[in-house]
């Protein structure tokens, strides 16, 4: 248990809520959660399911209706031939990380993962006794992959490469050329799998989403992680899925049987509606995120001591704060306690996050402007 990490976002959220109970006004830019409500048609589908008696166990791998809907969706969006038996539905996206690493990685294996990156990657690698090998994402590379650097890190012990695009926390996007270089690097190595975290695939601002599965031979080597939390503002519903080859899907479903039994039935039918129903609401959310991006990026660049790259996807900015003279954790605490702005230190996402903050722009333009004013005053005062 000592090897398990945590998500600092939830810790900072708890501290912020405690301050609010004391009467302090806090602008929340720490939590990676859309501030929109779940679309009405999705909620209605869940209510209908509950009223129709969908209150019992389902197959561990998911209801046939949702597995088919996911297979069709992934086939259409990634240009693959995906069958329902290659889909495993889970309560949220995290179990796919958890189960994929449990199923494929042994003690002593090496796993390459993005750093700064989602903290649960490193946590789970440590948990199974494997060696986490960080792939440093650099600001000068627009937080994309340095594929020459990655190639040098692959050894005989490498068992998995974790990719995340669009990326949390940087908003960086892995390009088609970079993905092809990764695919070429592991061609002929049937012992290396790719866990491709594509949870933000629908929140992308320039170009289109690219998946490593498009390259020859990569579909069988890749686990696609996706879900409903970010695209459809369904974080509290706990609904995600993995797409992988059939033999691995059977093992992951076995892990579901041993841990969760199954995912909530009515939630799964809401997922069917999300994928097959009108897409106007998620499209509207994406446009609003784009509008907020155009407020927060120039706003941060106008603050002395802070520079900020424009993110290409997701709803985070990852500004460089070295010019403030404070380290990441000191500035995080200073903003929360003295300025009423909840943000996350870059080190919450790994050692290469030092010198940065993560701010979520999943909040209103009004609150973002308020936060920018407070940050500017707090940095100047410090």
Order of alpha helices (4+ residues) and beta strands (2+ residues): alpha-beta-alpha-alpha-beta-alpha-beta-alpha-beta-alpha-beta-alpha-beta-beta-beta-alpha-alpha-alpha-beta-alpha-beta-beta-beta-alpha
